[in-house]
Amino acid sequence: MTTHGDTANRRWRQVFATEARALATPGPRMADEIECVASVLLAIVFGHLADVQNISWAAFSGYMVMRGHVSESLVRGLLRVAGTVAGAALALVTVPLVADSLPAAAAALALIGGVTLYGALVGKRSYAWLFVGLTFAMILLDKLEHPAHVVEAFASTRIRENLAGTIACLLVSMVSAFTLRRRWPAPPRKPATVLGWHKDSARHAAQAAVALAALPFLGAAFKIPELSQGAVTIMAVMLIPPSGIGASGFIPVGRRIVLRVGGCAVGAALAALFLLLAHPAAHITVPVLIAGTVLGVMLGRHIENGVNPIAYAGTQFTLAILVTLVPDSYAHAALEPGIARLIGILAGILLLVPVLAAWHWIARPTDAPPTDAPTESGGV
């Protein structure tokens, strides 16, 4: 007798076999993966030329901005840079006023994070709204974690990192438009949905704001490294289609949390393997790290582009690869940045889950929320 478990296992084996064949099949998906690899490698070069603080963030920008059409990549890049500039400007004004007071920092983080997340949920320029909030949160939490850091310097490098990745992406996309994309054009994407006032989204953003407000206190109490990743995680996993929120967003957000942690863990494991291979006799072999980066980007994008329930994990898998295998200096490549990022992610989840679970218990929704695919803007 065939059990439910046997059926599920057979379905997953079929998915795995299909995705494995697609990885080696020339077509639009392979073209996209090649574009992403080229964009990431060029972004690394541009990041070094621009002397940015975090080369891996420049590389990830080159990865995230890439879309199948030059026009789409251009719009996405402009939105990412515009949101980063606006968030940095807001931080330059606000952070000096609140950095010396945990309650004031928490209130600022909750207000700006909540408002920008709501804009990302319902607004036309979702990606820009998201990066206003993310950039502000990253600068504020970095200042709280490292009081000696100069806010202007961090804001400047964050803008240059995004510019390096965006320019690299656009150059690769333009070349591809006259080469790969002539033979394998990208499929059209659905236009963004714009909503008016949406009370479920407002409540959803307010719940994220509550979790964000707790981050400064958690960081002060336990000295958690990379606490900014907690803010990124809270905003990213909460960015679900408004139609999927309903009376409670606990279930769809819970799925994204599992995929985010799982993708990061598997990516970090693969990155650790390449780090071990790159350290024979205590000498780092740069080509091994680059090979690991190329493989990780290809696999991550392939998972992300797949028609399967774990697509969101592909983005997180890639980010873990880039954080670990794209150091600011290849002479100092290490696993610690990936581990620190994972700790920051877990801190954000630790604060968010109780907030969502408490409301889920209060609301007691009787209908399961729709299982819409996550919005692509959440892939940070």
DRENDO-1510 file (C-alpha; in Angstrom, 1 decimal, always signed):
<recs>
REC; n; res; u; v; w
REC; 1; MET; +0.0; +0.0; +0.0 .
REC; 2; THR; +1.3; +3.4; -1.0 .
REC; 3; THR; +1.6; +5.8; +2.0 .
REC; 4; HIS; +1.4; +9.6; +1.9 .
REC; 5; GLY; +5.1; +9.6; +2.8 .
REC; 6; ASP; +6.0; +7.5; -0.2 .
REC; 7; THR; +4.0; +9.8; -2.5 .
REC; 8; ALA; +5.7; +12.9; -1.1 .
REC; 9; ASN; +9.2; +11.2; -1.5 .
REC; 10; ARG; +8.4; +10.2; -5.1 .
REC; 11; ARG; +7.2; +13.8; -5.9 .
REC; 12; TRP; +10.4; +15.3; -4.4 .
REC; 13; ARG; +12.6; +12.8; -6.4 .
REC; 14; GLN; +10.8; +13.9; -9.6 .
REC; 15; VAL; +11.3; +17.5; -8.7 .
REC; 16; PHE; +15.0; +16.9; -8.1 .
REC; 17; ALA; +15.4; +15.0; -11.3 .
REC; 18; THR; +13.6; +17.7; -13.3 .
REC; 19; GLU; +15.7; +20.4; -11.8 .
REC; 20; ALA; +19.0; +18.5; -12.3 .
REC; 21; ARG; +18.1; +18.1; -16.0 .
REC; 22; ALA; +17.2; +21.7; -16.3 .
REC; 23; LEU; +20.6; +22.8; -14.9 .
REC; 24; ALA; +22.4; +21.2; -17.9 .
REC; 25; THR; +19.8; +22.2; -20.5 .
REC; 26; PRO; +20.5; +25.4; -22.6 .
REC; 27; GLY; +17.7; +27.8; -22.4 .
REC; 28; PRO; +16.4; +31.0; -20.7 .
REC; 29; ARG; +17.2; +29.6; -17.2 .
REC; 30; MET; +20.8; +28.8; -18.1 .
REC; 31; ALA; +21.2; +32.2; -19.7 .
REC; 32; ASP; +20.0; +33.9; -16.5 .
REC; 33; GLU; +22.4; +31.9; -14.4 .
REC; 34; ILE; +25.3; +32.7; -16.7 .
REC; 35; GLU; +24.3; +36.4; -16.5 .
REC; 36; CYS; +24.2; +36.2; -12.7 .
REC; 37; VAL; +27.7; +34.6; -12.5 .
REC; 38; ALA; +29.2; +37.3; -14.8 .
REC; 39; SER; +27.4; +40.1; -12.9 .
REC; 40; VAL; +28.7; +38.9; -9.5 .
REC; 41; LEU; +32.3; +38.5; -10.7 .
REC; 42; LEU; +32.3; +41.9; -12.3 .
REC; 43; ALA; +30.7; +43.4; -9.2 .
REC; 44; ILE; +33.5; +42.0; -7.1 .
REC; 45; VAL; +36.0; +43.8; -9.4 .
REC; 46; PHE; +34.1; +47.0; -9.3 .
REC; 47; GLY; +33.8; +46.8; -5.5 .
REC; 48; HIS; +37.5; +46.5; -5.1 .
REC; 49; LEU; +38.0; +49.5; -7.5 .
REC; 50; ALA; +35.5; +51.5; -5.5 .
REC; 51; ASP; +37.3; +50.5; -2.3 .
REC; 52; VAL; +34.0; +49.6; -0.6 .
REC; 53; GLN; +33.8; +48.2; +2.9 .
REC; 54; ASN; +31.8; +45.0; +2.1 .
REC; 55; ILE; +32.7; +43.4; -1.2 .
REC; 56; SER; +30.2; +40.6; -0.7 .
REC; 57; TRP; +27.3; +43.2; -0.6 .
REC; 58; ALA; +28.4; +44.6; -3.9 .
REC; 59; ALA; +28.5; +41.1; -5.3 .
REC; 60; PHE; +25.0; +40.3; -3.9 .
REC; 61; SER; +23.7; +43.6; -5.4 .
REC; 62; GLY; +25.0; +42.4; -8.8 .
REC; 63; TYR; +23.1; +39.2; -8.3 .
REC; 64; MET; +19.8; +40.6; -7.0 .
REC; 65; VAL; +19.4; +43.4; -9.6 .
REC; 66; MET; +19.8; +41.0; -12.6 .
REC; 67; ARG; +16.7; +40.3; -14.6 .
REC; 68; GLY; +16.1; +38.9; -18.0 .
REC; 69; HIS; +15.5; +42.2; -19.8 .
REC; 70; VAL; +17.9; +45.2; -19.6 .
REC; 71; SER; +14.9; +47.5; -18.9 .
REC; 72; GLU; +13.9; +45.4; -15.9 .
REC; 73; SER; +17.4; +45.3; -14.6 .
REC; 74; LEU; +17.7; +49.1; -15.0 .
REC; 75; VAL; +14.5; +49.8; -13.2 .
REC; 76; ARG; +15.3; +47.4; -10.4 .
REC; 77; GLY; +18.9; +48.8; -10.1 .
REC; 78; LEU; +17.6; +52.4; -9.9 .
REC; 79; LEU; +15.0; +51.5; -7.3 .
REC; 80; ARG; +17.7; +49.7; -5.2 .
REC; 81; VAL; +20.1; +52.6; -5.4 .
REC; 82; ALA; +17.4; +55.2; -4.8 .
REC; 83; GLY; +16.1; +53.4; -1.8 .
REC; 84; THR; +19.6; +53.0; -0.4 .
REC; 85; VAL; +20.4; +56.7; -0.9 .
REC; 86; ALA; +17.1; +57.7; +0.7 .
REC; 87; GLY; +17.6; +55.3; +3.6 .
REC; 88; ALA; +21.2; +56.5; +4.1 .
REC; 89; ALA; +20.1; +60.2; +4.1 .
REC; 90; LEU; +17.4; +59.4; +6.6 .
REC; 91; ALA; +20.0; +57.7; +8.8 .
REC; 92; LEU; +22.5; +60.6; +8.6 .
REC; 93; VAL; +19.8; +62.9; +10.0 .
REC; 94; THR; +18.3; +60.5; +12.6 .
REC; 95; VAL; +21.0; +58.2; +13.9 .
REC; 96; PRO; +23.1; +60.9; +15.6 .
REC; 97; LEU; +19.9; +62.0; +17.5 .
REC; 98; VAL; +18.9; +58.5; +18.8 .
REC; 99; ALA; +22.1; +56.4; +19.0 .
REC; 100; ASP; +22.8; +57.3; +22.6 .
REC; 101; SER; +19.4; +56.2; +23.8 .
REC; 102; LEU; +18.1; +52.6; +23.4 .
REC; 103; PRO; +14.4; +53.6; +23.7 .
REC; 104; ALA; +14.8; +56.4; +21.1 .
REC; 105; ALA; +16.7; +54.0; +18.8 .
REC; 106; ALA; +14.1; +51.4; +19.2 .
REC; 107; ALA; +11.3; +53.9; +18.4 .
REC; 108; ALA; +13.0; +55.2; +15.3 .
REC; 109; LEU; +13.7; +51.6; +14.1 .
REC; 110; ALA; +10.1; +50.6; +14.6 .
REC; 111; LEU; +8.6; +53.7; +13.0 .
REC; 112; ILE; +10.8; +53.8; +9.9 .
REC; 113; GLY; +10.9; +50.0; +9.5 .
REC; 114; GLY; +7.2; +49.7; +9.9 .
REC; 115; VAL; +6.3; +52.5; +7.5 .
REC; 116; THR; +8.7; +51.4; +4.8 .
REC; 117; LEU; +7.6; +47.8; +5.1 .
REC; 118; TYR; +4.0; +48.8; +4.6 .
REC; 119; GLY; +5.1; +50.8; +1.5 .
REC; 120; ALA; +6.9; +47.7; +0.2 .
REC; 121; LEU; +3.8; +45.6; +0.7 .
REC; 122; VAL; +1.3; +47.8; -1.1 .
REC; 123; GLY; +3.3; +50.4; -3.0 .
REC; 124; LYS; +4.2; +50.5; -6.7 .
REC; 125; ARG; +8.0; +51.0; -6.0 .
REC; 126; SER; +8.1; +48.2; -3.5 .
REC; 127; TYR; +11.9; +47.5; -4.0 .
REC; 128; ALA; +12.8; +51.1; -3.2 .
REC; 129; TRP; +10.6; +51.2; -0.1 .
REC; 130; LEU; +12.2; +48.1; +1.1 .
REC; 131; PHE; +15.7; +49.4; +0.8 .
REC; 132; VAL; +14.9; +52.7; +2.5 .
REC; 133; GLY; +14.0; +50.7; +5.6 .
REC; 134; LEU; +16.8; +48.1; +5.3 .
REC; 135; THR; +19.5; +50.8; +4.8 .
REC; 136; PHE; +18.3; +52.8; +7.7 .
REC; 137; ALA; +18.1; +49.8; +10.0 .
REC; 138; MET; +21.6; +48.5; +8.9 .
REC; 139; ILE; +23.2; +51.9; +9.6 .
REC; 140; LEU; +21.5; +52.4; +12.9 .
REC; 141; LEU; +22.2; +48.9; +14.2 .
REC; 142; ASP; +25.8; +49.1; +13.0 .
REC; 143; LYS; +26.2; +52.3; +15.0 .
REC; 144; LEU; +24.7; +50.7; +18.1 .
REC; 145; GLU; +27.0; +47.7; +17.7 .
REC; 146; HIS; +30.1; +49.7; +16.9 .
REC; 147; PRO; +29.8; +53.2; +18.5 .
REC; 148; ALA; +33.2; +54.2; +17.2 .
REC; 149; HIS; +32.1; +53.8; +13.5 .
REC; 150; VAL; +31.4; +57.0; +11.6 .
REC; 151; VAL; +27.9; +57.0; +10.2 .
REC; 152; GLU; +28.8; +58.9; +7.1 .
REC; 153; ALA; +31.5; +56.4; +6.2 .
REC; 154; PHE; +29.1; +53.4; +6.5 .
REC; 155; ALA; +26.4; +55.2; +4.5 .
REC; 156; SER; +28.8; +56.1; +1.8 .
REC; 157; THR; +30.2; +52.5; +1.4 .
REC; 158; ARG; +26.6; +51.1; +1.4 .
REC; 159; ILE; +25.7; +53.4; -1.5 .
REC; 160; ARG; +28.9; +52.6; -3.4 .
REC; 161; GLU; +28.4; +48.8; -2.9 .
REC; 162; ASN; +25.0; +49.0; -4.5 .
REC; 163; LEU; +26.3; +51.2; -7.3 .
REC; 164; ALA; +29.1; +48.7; -8.0 .
REC; 165; GLY; +26.7; +45.8; -8.2 .
REC; 166; THR; +24.1; +47.7; -10.2 .
REC; 167; ILE; +26.6; +49.0; -12.8 .
REC; 168; ALA; +28.1; +45.5; -13.2 .
REC; 169; CYS; +24.7; +44.0; -13.7 .
REC; 170; LEU; +23.6; +46.5; -16.3 .
REC; 171; LEU; +26.8; +46.1; -18.3 .
REC; 172; VAL; +26.4; +42.3; -18.3 .
REC; 173; SER; +22.7; +42.6; -19.1 .
REC; 174; MET; +23.4; +44.9; -22.1 .
REC; 175; VAL; +26.0; +42.5; -23.5 .
REC; 176; SER; +23.7; +39.5; -23.0 .
REC; 177; ALA; +20.9; +41.3; -24.8 .
REC; 178; PHE; +22.9; +41.1; -28.0 .
REC; 179; THR; +24.2; +37.6; -27.4 .
REC; 180; LEU; +22.5; +35.0; -25.1 .
REC; 181; ARG; +19.1; +36.7; -25.0 .
REC; 182; ARG; +18.8; +36.9; -28.8 .
REC; 183; ARG; +18.5; +33.1; -28.7 .
REC; 184; TRP; +16.9; +32.6; -25.3 .
REC; 185; PRO; +14.7; +35.6; -24.5 .
REC; 186; ALA; +13.5; +35.8; -20.9 .
REC; 187; PRO; +9.8; +35.1; -20.3 .
REC; 188; PRO; +7.7; +38.1; -19.4 .
REC; 189; ARG; +7.1; +39.0; -15.8 .
REC; 190; LYS; +3.9; +39.9; -14.1 .
REC; 191; PRO; +3.5; +43.6; -13.5 .
REC; 192; ALA; +3.6; +44.8; -9.9 .
REC; 193; THR; +0.2; +45.1; -8.1 .
REC; 194; VAL; -0.5; +48.5; -6.5 .
REC; 195; LEU; -3.0; +48.6; -3.6 .
REC; 196; GLY; -4.6; +51.4; -1.7 .
REC; 197; TRP; -5.2; +51.3; +2.0 .
REC; 198; HIS; -4.9; +47.7; +3.2 .
REC; 199; LYS; -5.6; +47.1; +6.8 .
REC; 200; ASP; -4.1; +43.6; +6.9 .
REC; 201; SER; -0.8; +44.9; +5.5 .
REC; 202; ALA; -0.8; +47.7; +8.0 .
REC; 203; ARG; -1.3; +45.3; +10.9 .
REC; 204; HIS; +1.4; +43.0; +9.4 .
REC; 205; ALA; +3.9; +45.9; +9.2 .
REC; 206; ALA; +3.1; +46.9; +12.7 .
REC; 207; GLN; +3.9; +43.4; +13.9 .
REC; 208; ALA; +7.3; +43.7; +12.2 .
REC; 209; ALA; +7.8; +47.1; +13.9 .
REC; 210; VAL; +7.3; +45.5; +17.3 .
REC; 211; ALA; +10.0; +42.9; +16.6 .
REC; 212; LEU; +12.3; +45.6; +15.1 .
REC; 213; ALA; +11.9; +47.7; +18.3 .
REC; 214; ALA; +13.3; +44.9; +20.4 .
REC; 215; LEU; +16.5; +44.5; +18.4 .
REC; 216; PRO; +18.5; +47.3; +20.1 .
REC; 217; PHE; +17.7; +46.0; +23.5 .
REC; 218; LEU; +18.6; +42.4; +22.5 .
REC; 219; GLY; +21.9; +43.6; +21.1 .
REC; 220; ALA; +22.8; +45.6; +24.2 .
REC; 221; ALA; +22.0; +42.7; +26.4 .
REC; 222; PHE; +23.8; +39.9; +24.6 .
REC; 223; LYS; +26.3; +41.7; +22.2 .
REC; 224; ILE; +25.0; +39.7; +19.2 .
REC; 225; PRO; +27.2; +40.1; +16.2 .
REC; 226; GLU; +25.7; +41.3; +12.8 .
REC; 227; LEU; +22.5; +42.4; +14.5 .
REC; 228; SER; +21.6; +44.3; +11.4 .
REC; 229; GLN; +20.9; +40.9; +9.8 .
REC; 230; GLY; +18.2; +40.5; +12.3 .
REC; 231; ALA; +16.5; +43.6; +10.9 .
REC; 232; VAL; +17.0; +42.5; +7.3 .
REC; 233; THR; +15.5; +39.1; +8.2 .
REC; 234; ILE; +12.4; +40.5; +9.9 .
REC; 235; MET; +11.6; +42.8; +6.9 .
REC; 236; ALA; +12.5; +40.2; +4.3 .
REC; 237; VAL; +10.4; +37.3; +5.6 .
REC; 238; MET; +7.5; +39.6; +6.3 .
REC; 239; LEU; +7.4; +40.8; +2.7 .
REC; 240; ILE; +4.6; +38.4; +1.4 .
REC; 241; PRO; +1.8; +39.2; -1.0 .
REC; 242; PRO; -1.0; +41.1; +0.8 .
REC; 243; SER; -3.5; +38.6; -0.4 .
REC; 244; GLY; -1.6; +35.9; +1.6 .
REC; 245; ILE; -1.7; +37.8; +4.9 .
REC; 246; GLY; -5.4; +37.4; +5.9 .
REC; 247; ALA; -6.2; +37.4; +9.6 .
REC; 248; SER; -2.7; +36.2; +10.4 .
REC; 249; GLY; +0.5; +36.0; +8.4 .
REC; 250; PHE; +2.0; +33.4; +10.7 .
REC; 251; ILE; +1.9; +30.4; +8.4 .
REC; 252; PRO; +3.2; +32.0; +5.1 .
REC; 253; VAL; +5.9; +33.9; +7.1 .
REC; 254; GLY; +6.8; +30.7; +8.9 .
REC; 255; ARG; +7.4; +29.0; +5.6 .
REC; 256; ARG; +9.8; +31.9; +4.5 .
REC; 257; ILE; +11.6; +31.6; +7.9 .
REC; 258; VAL; +12.2; +27.9; +7.4 .
REC; 259; LEU; +13.5; +28.5; +3.8 .
REC; 260; ARG; +15.7; +31.4; +4.8 .
REC; 261; VAL; +17.4; +29.5; +7.6 .
REC; 262; GLY; +17.6; +26.3; +5.5 .
REC; 263; GLY; +19.0; +28.1; +2.5 .
REC; 264; CYS; +21.6; +29.9; +4.6 .
REC; 265; ALA; +22.6; +26.8; +6.4 .
REC; 266; VAL; +23.1; +24.7; +3.3 .
REC; 267; GLY; +24.9; +27.6; +1.5 .
REC; 268; ALA; +27.2; +28.0; +4.5 .
REC; 269; ALA; +28.0; +24.3; +4.5 .
REC; 270; LEU; +29.0; +24.3; +0.9 .
REC; 271; ALA; +31.0; +27.5; +1.4 .
REC; 272; ALA; +32.8; +25.8; +4.4 .
REC; 273; LEU; +33.7; +22.9; +2.1 .
REC; 274; PHE; +35.4; +25.3; -0.4 .
REC; 275; LEU; +37.1; +27.1; +2.4 .
REC; 276; LEU; +38.7; +23.8; +3.6 .
REC; 277; LEU; +39.8; +23.1; +0.0 .
REC; 278; ALA; +41.2; +26.5; -0.3 .
REC; 279; HIS; +43.4; +26.3; +2.8 .
REC; 280; PRO; +46.0; +23.6; +2.0 .
REC; 281; ALA; +49.1; +24.1; +4.2 .
REC; 282; ALA; +47.5; +27.4; +5.5 .
REC; 283; HIS; +47.7; +29.0; +2.0 .
REC; 284; ILE; +44.5; +30.3; +0.5 .
REC; 285; THR; +44.0; +29.2; -3.1 .
REC; 286; VAL; +42.0; +32.0; -4.7 .
REC; 287; PRO; +40.9; +30.0; -7.8 .
REC; 288; VAL; +39.1; +27.5; -5.4 .
REC; 289; LEU; +37.2; +30.4; -3.8 .
REC; 290; ILE; +36.2; +31.8; -7.1 .
REC; 291; ALA; +35.2; +28.4; -8.4 .
REC; 292; GLY; +33.0; +27.9; -5.2 .
REC; 293; THR; +31.5; +31.4; -5.9 .
REC; 294; VAL; +30.6; +30.5; -9.4 .
REC; 295; LEU; +29.1; +27.1; -8.5 .
REC; 296; GLY; +27.2; +28.7; -5.6 .
REC; 297; VAL; +25.7; +31.4; -7.7 .
REC; 298; MET; +24.7; +29.0; -10.4 .
REC; 299; LEU; +23.0; +26.6; -8.0 .
REC; 300; GLY; +21.3; +29.3; -6.0 .
REC; 301; ARG; +19.9; +31.0; -9.0 .
REC; 302; HIS; +18.8; +27.7; -10.4 .
REC; 303; ILE; +16.9; +26.9; -7.2 .
REC; 304; GLU; +15.4; +30.4; -7.2 .
REC; 305; ASN; +14.2; +30.1; -10.7 .
REC; 306; GLY; +12.6; +26.7; -10.2 .
REC; 307; VAL; +8.9; +26.1; -10.1 .
REC; 308; ASN; +9.1; +24.5; -6.6 .
REC; 309; PRO; +8.2; +25.4; -3.0 .
REC; 310; ILE; +11.8; +26.0; -2.0 .
REC; 311; ALA; +12.6; +28.7; -4.6 .
REC; 312; TYR; +13.1; +31.4; -1.9 .
REC; 313; ALA; +15.8; +29.3; -0.3 .
REC; 314; GLY; +17.9; +29.7; -3.4 .
REC; 315; THR; +18.4; +33.4; -2.7 .
REC; 316; GLN; +19.5; +32.7; +0.8 .
REC; 317; PHE; +21.8; +29.9; -0.3 .
REC; 318; THR; +23.5; +32.4; -2.7 .
REC; 319; LEU; +23.9; +35.1; -0.1 .
REC; 320; ALA; +25.6; +32.6; +2.4 .
REC; 321; ILE; +28.0; +31.6; -0.4 .
REC; 322; LEU; +28.9; +35.2; -1.2 .
REC; 323; VAL; +29.2; +36.4; +2.4 .
REC; 324; THR; +31.7; +33.5; +3.1 .
REC; 325; LEU; +33.6; +33.1; -0.2 .
REC; 326; VAL; +33.8; +36.8; -1.3 .
REC; 327; PRO; +35.8; +38.4; +1.5 .
REC; 328; ASP; +37.1; +41.9; +1.4 .
REC; 329; SER; +40.6; +40.4; +1.0 .
REC; 330; TYR; +41.1; +36.8; -0.3 .
REC; 331; ALA; +44.1; +36.6; +2.1 .
REC; 332; HIS; +41.6; +36.7; +5.0 .
REC; 333; ALA; +38.8; +34.4; +3.8 .
REC; 334; ALA; +37.1; +32.8; +6.8 .
REC; 335; LEU; +33.9; +31.0; +7.8 .
REC; 336; GLU; +33.2; +33.5; +10.7 .
REC; 337; PRO; +31.3; +36.1; +8.6 .
REC; 338; GLY; +28.8; +33.4; +7.5 .
REC; 339; ILE; +28.4; +32.2; +11.1 .
REC; 340; ALA; +27.9; +35.7; +12.4 .
REC; 341; ARG; +25.3; +36.4; +9.7 .
REC; 342; LEU; +23.4; +33.2; +10.7 .
REC; 343; ILE; +23.4; +34.3; +14.3 .
REC; 344; GLY; +22.0; +37.7; +13.3 .
REC; 345; ILE; +19.3; +36.0; +11.3 .
REC; 346; LEU; +18.3; +33.7; +14.2 .
REC; 347; ALA; +18.1; +36.8; +16.5 .
REC; 348; GLY; +15.6; +38.4; +14.2 .
REC; 349; ILE; +13.6; +35.2; +14.0 .
REC; 350; LEU; +13.7; +34.8; +17.8 .
REC; 351; LEU; +12.0; +38.2; +18.1 .
REC; 352; LEU; +9.5; +37.9; +15.3 .
REC; 353; VAL; +8.1; +34.5; +15.8 .
REC; 354; PRO; +6.5; +35.2; +19.3 .
REC; 355; VAL; +4.9; +38.4; +18.0 .
REC; 356; LEU; +3.3; +36.5; +15.0 .
REC; 357; ALA; +2.4; +33.5; +17.1 .
REC; 358; ALA; +0.7; +35.7; +19.8 .
REC; 359; TRP; -1.4; +37.4; +17.2 .
REC; 360; HIS; -2.2; +34.1; +15.4 .
REC; 361; TRP; -3.5; +32.8; +18.7 .
REC; 362; ILE; -5.6; +35.9; +19.3 .
REC; 363; ALA; -7.0; +36.1; +15.8 .
REC; 364; ARG; -7.6; +32.3; +15.5 .
REC; 365; PRO; -8.0; +32.3; +11.7 .
REC; 366; THR; -10.3; +29.6; +10.5 .
REC; 367; ASP; -9.3; +29.7; +6.8 .
REC; 368; ALA; -5.8; +28.8; +5.6 .
REC; 369; PRO; -4.2; +31.8; +3.8 .
REC; 370; PRO; -3.7; +31.6; +0.0 .
REC; 371; THR; -0.4; +30.0; -1.0 .
REC; 372; ASP; +0.8; +32.8; -3.2 .
REC; 373; ALA; +4.5; +32.8; -4.2 .
REC; 374; PRO; +6.6; +35.2; -2.2 .
REC; 375; THR; +7.2; +38.6; -3.8 .
REC; 376; GLU; +10.6; +38.7; -5.4 .
REC; 377; SER; +11.5; +41.9; -3.5 .
REC; 378; GLY; +11.8; +39.8; -0.4 .
REC; 379; GLY; +14.9; +38.2; -1.7 .
REC; 380; VAL; +17.5; +40.1; +0.4 .
</recs>
